[in-house]
Amino acid sequence: MISQETRWNKRYGDAGDDYLFGTEANCFLAHRAGLLRNGRSAVSVADGEGRNSVWLAEQGLEVTAVEISPVAVEKARRLAAGRKQAIRFLLADMLAPDWPPAPMHNAFDWVIGVFIQFVGAAERVRQFAAMKQLARPGGRILLHGYTPKQLDYGTGGPSTVENLYTREILLEAFADWEIEELVDYEDDITEGMGHKGHSALIGLIARKP
């Protein structure tokens, strides 16, 4: 079975000098700029080529970006340098059993996960647990992804239904947190070559007790 690192290195590498998902921030994230300013620090997990981490830094946050693909991190560094933003880039597998390391526990006001639907149900439990560890008490997780209806549109995202989010999945996963926003909707999005066209989307903001 192909590893996540190999898979994403190929996808980002095949894009050449272009950015697979573009260089502008994710729409759900960008529309919550005012709310994000309630914090000082943010970590963007599975950050890819840097579009979201660079934008977060431009909002005045201290940003850590976590990504498994060295190809993506190199492109993210170029993007950050071009936009004169200082970001702490970490090459790491967020699904590793010993991740996150202790110094990152309870460390961030915001934990950002945008289109991180590269795992099925079992690994998603591990993925969300890692994200919860990163958030400080009172900190928030922001998630954005696709719902199963996205399979009808085929305009981006995984082709496996178990990787996609429903309201029920997210309500159960964050039942022990305060869910401040949970919205599923449809929209036309253009995020590089990777996400383009009419899409079935879902967004969550949840606050740690």
N, C-alpha and C positions, 0 to 999 in steps of 0.2 A: 504494500500500500504506500502510495506516494506521501511524503511528509508535508506538513503545512509549509515549512520553510521552502522546500523545493517547489511546491505548487505556486506559492506567491512570488518567489523569485522569478519564475518563468512568466507569470502574468504581468508583473511590473516591468520585467526586462523586455518582454515582447512589445511593450508600448514605446520602447525607444526613449527619445527625449521628451515625448509627450507624457502627460500625467493621466493615468488610467481613469481616475475619477475627478479629473480637473484640479484646479488650484484654488477654487473658491470654497468657502465653508459650506457644510451641509445645511440645507434650508431650515430644517427643524431647529438645529442648533443656533443658527444665525438669528432666527426670529425671537430668540430668548436672550438676546444680548444684555438687556437691562437686568434680568434676573441673575445672570452669571456674575454681574459686578458685585453681588452680595458676598462673594468669596474672594480670597487672595490667591489660592493655589488650585491647580487643576491637573489631572492626569488623563491623557487620552490613550485608551488601550486599543491594540490592533490599529494603530494610527495610520498605517499605510504611508503614502508619499508626503504627508505633512500638511494637507490642506486645512484640517481642523485644528491641529496644534498651533500652527502659525497664526491662524485667526484668533485663537484663544489668547495667545501672547499679545496680539494687537489690541485686545480688550483690556490689557493691563494686568493679566494674571501671570503668576509664576507657573510655568508649564513643564511637565514631564511627559514625554511621548514614548510609549512602549510599542515595539514592533518586532516581529520575528524575522522579517526579510531584510537582509543587508542591502539588497538592491533598492528597496523602498526607503530605507533610512538614508542612504546616500542621496537619493532624490529629495527627500525631506530636508536634509541639511542644505542643499542648494537652494531650495525654496525659501528656507528661513534666512539664509545669508542674503538672498536677493531682496528680501523684504525687511532686512535689518532687525531680525528678531532673535533673541537668545532663548534657546530651548534646550532642556536636558533630554537628550535622546538615549534611550536604553534599548539595546538589542536583547530581547528576552522572549521566552515562550510563556504567555500568561496561563497556559494550561499545565505547566510543569507542576509536579506535586509539592515542591518547596517554594512556589511563588505565590504571593509576593514575599520578598525578604522582610525580616522583622522591622527594619527602619522605615519601611513604607506602610506599615500597618497604621491605621487611624491617622493618616497624614494629610489628606486632601479635602478641601472644601467641595470640589467637584470631581466626579469620576465620569468620564465621557465614553460612551460606547456607541459608535455610529456604524451601522451595517456590519456588525461583527457576527453575522449568522453563518459562520463556517463550521458549526458543530451541531450535532443532533441533541436529543433530549438528555442523554446521560452526561455528555461533556458540558452541556449548558449549565447543569447544576454546579459543576466545578468552576466554570467561567464566571457565573454570577457570584459564587462564594468568594472568589478572588477579588472581584470588584467591590463587594461589601467590606472586605478587609481593608481596602485602600481608603475608604471614606472615614473621615473623622466623625465622632459623635455630633449629630446635627448637620453633617455634610450630606450632599445629594449625589445621586446617580441620575444621569440623563442617558436614556437609550433611544435610538431611532432605528427602525428596521421595516421589513416587509411582512405583510400578512399572507396567509395561504392563497388569497385571491390573486396575488402577484403572479402565480403560475399561469393564470389565464392571459396575462399581459406579456410576459417574457421580455420585459424592458430592463432587466437587471436582477441581481440577487441569485440565491441558490436555486437549484432545480429540484431540491428535495424538500418535501412538505414538512418533514419533522424539524427542519432547521428554522422554520418560519415562526413568527410570534402570533399568538392570539391574545385577546384581552384576558382570557381565563388563565393562560400560561403565565402572564406577567402578574396578574392579581395573586396567583398562588405563590409565585417566586418571591414576591415582595410583601407578603401578608404580614410580616413582622416589622415592616417599615410604614411610614406615613406616605401614602400615595397622593402627591399634590396635583398631578396631571396624568391622565391616561386617555389618549385620543387615537382613534383609528379613522382614517380618511383616505380619499383619493386625490391625487394631484399630478400635474405634468411637471416632471423634473428633468433638468439637464445637468448632470454631474460627470463631465468628461465622456469618454466612450463607454464607460462601464454602466452608468445609470442614465438612461435616456428614454423619455417617453412617459405615457400615462402609467401611473404606479399606484399600488395598494399599500398604504403605509400605516405605521403605528408608532406613537411616541409616548414615552414615559418619563416623568420626573418623580423620584421617590426620595424621601428624607430619612436618614438614619436616626434611630432613637437616641 
